[in-house]
Amino acid sequence: MPTNRPSDEPATHRRARRKEARPGELIEAALHLFVEKGFAATRVEEVAAHAGVSKGTLFLYFPSKEDLFKAVVRENIAGRFTEWNEEFEQFTGDSVELVRYAMQSWWERIGMTPASGITKLVMSEAGTFPEIAAFYQQEVIGPGHALIRRILQRGVDRGEFRDLPLDYAVYSLIAPMIFLLMWKHSMAPCCPPSHQLDPVSFIDTQVDLILRGMLKHPRP
């Protein structure tokens, strides 16, 4: 007995599936254009066209370009913190390996994806659009700072790290990640192969350099 192919389904079902997919398609299109052109230069008409819908359809889901940007950040970056917190809570290794895992995990899930360009966008346009900078601070920087602080505090509590001014030590882990993002979206496309960075090797080197200054009893 023949089975129904997708094209055999009623048009109302196909339209319903299409409608459900639209927010995700719009977010994906917006991410691509925001990273490529920046927040100011991206027009909602372009996002709608890139997603294959009308501008009016876009506004049904996202009333403004700022709302669309917020959805992009939540979908691609801020939404990761729940899973990261759960993973780090269950981590059984020592804090040295947890720091390494955190940095490598961040690169795999954010740095290697198109979402890596969002940080550069915010840093470039924060002065012009303080509202998106404030949102990014609330949704990404604040939770990220708190998560890294927990990792470092774990090391101190377990006697693996010496006492540290944690609020400032956090930036020792954040700074290399920001450098990688800025390099990827600025200098890397212009550099010859001999001057390209291997992100994984860079992270491993940074972990080694940072942790030798954190360990209470330095490893051989």
N, C-alpha and C positions, 0 to 999 in steps of 0.2 A: 504494500500500500504506500503510495508516495507521501513524502513528508513535505511540510510547508517550508519553502525557502524564505529568507528575510524579505525578498521582493513580493512574496505571496501574502504577507501579513497585511491586515487592514491599514489604510493610510493613517488612521487616527493613532494606531500603535506606533508607527514610524515617527509621526510628529511628536508623540509623547516622549519617545526615546531621545529625539533630537533636542527637545526642550530641556530635558534633564541634563544633557551634555553641555548645553550652552555656557553655564557659568565656568566650568572647567576650561572650555575652549577659549573663552574670553580672558581668563586669568593667564593661560599659556601664551596667548597672543600678546597680552599686555606685558608679561615678563620679557618676552623677546624684544619688543619695541622699547620698553623702558631701558633695558640694558644697552641696546644698540644706539638709542638717540638721546636718552636722558628723560627726566620727568617733564621739564618745561617744553621740550621740542616734540614730545609725543602727543598726538591729537587723538581724541576718542574716536573720531571718524576712521582713523587708520587702524585702531585696534578692532573696531567693529568689522571693517573690511577684511582684515587679516583673519578674523574668526569666521568670516562668511555670513555675517548678520548685519542688520541695519543699525544705525546709531540709536534709533528709538528702542530697539530690542536691548541694546547694551544698557540703556538707562533704566530699563525695567529691573535689571539685576544690580546695577551699580549706579546710584544717583549722580555721582560725580567722578572725576578722574582721581581725586584723592581717595574716594572709597574703593576704587579699583586698585589703586596702589596698595592700600591697606590689605585688601584681599590677597594680592600677590605675595606680600610679606608674610601674612599668616599661613598661607598655603605652602610656601616654599621654605620658610626659615623658622618663624615663631612656633609653628606647629610641631617642630622637632623636639622641643624642650621636654614634652611629656615623656617621650620614649627615651630620651637621653637620661632624664632623672631616674627613670625606672631601671635602666641598664646600669647606671653607676651605683644605684642603691644595692643592686644584686652582685656587683663585682666582688670577686673573692681574692684577687691577686693583691700584690703590694701596691703602694701609692705611686711608686715609680712607674710601674706598668699601667696604672690607671691614667696618669698624666699622658703617657705615650698613646694609649688607646683613645683618650679624649681628643687629642690633636689629630690623630690619623682619621678617626671617625668623622670629625668635623670636615676634613678635607674631602673624604669620600662622599659625604652626603650633601655638602654645600659647595666646597671649593671646586670640585670637578663638574659641577652642574651650572646651568645658565644663571642660577640664583646668586652665584658668586659676584655678579656684577652689581647687585643691589647696594652693597656696602660702598662701592666707589660712587655710585649715583648719589647716595645720601650725603657722603662727605663733600662731594662737588657742589651740591645744590642746597645744602642746609641753610646757608645764609639767605638764599632767595625764598626758600619754602620752609620756614622754621616749624610749621605744623607737621610736615612729614618727618622732620628730624626728631621732634618730640615724640611722635608715634613710634619711630624706630628705637628711640631710647627706652620707651616703656615696654615694647613688645620683644625686643631683641637684646639690646645692650644690658638692660637691667637683669633679665633672667639669665643671660649668659654670664654676667659678672657673678651673680649669686651661685650659679652652678660651679664655676671654677673655684670660687672661694670655698665651697663645700669640699671639693677635691683636695685642696691644699690643707684645709683644716683637718681632714681625715689623716693626712700624712703627719701633721703635727701631733694629733691626738695619739697616733700609734707609735710615736717616737721615731718615725722614719725621716721626718723633716725637722730642721731646727725651728725655733720660734721665729716667725716672720711677721712683718707688717702686712697682713693679708690683703687689705684693700689696695695696696700698691703692688704687691707680688702678683696679683691677678693679671696686671698689665704685662708682666713678663711673658705670659703665655698668649695673651691677646695680640701683642705687637707683631710677632712673626706671622701670625695668620693674616693680619691686615696687610703686612708687606707683601705676602704671596698674592692676595687679591689685587692689590694695586699694580703689582708687577704683571700679573696675568692680563689685566685689562688696560694696560698702558704701554709698558716697555716691551713685553714679550713678543707682540706681533712685529716689532721693528728690529729685534735683535737677531744677529746671525746665529746659526745652530751652535757654534762654539761658545756662545755666551748665554745659552738657555739654561734655566734652572730645572732640576728634577725635584718636584715638590716633595716627594716622599723622602728623598735623601736630605733635603733641606729641613724637613720636620724632624727627622731622626737626629740631625746635627744640633738643632735647636734644643731638643729634649735633653741631649747629653750636656750641652753647655749650661742650660738652665739648672738642671738637677744637681750638677756638681756643686752648685752654689746653695742648694737647698738641703742636701742630705746632712743629717746630724752626724752620721759616721760615714764618710765618703767610701764608696766601694772601690776596690782595687781597679 
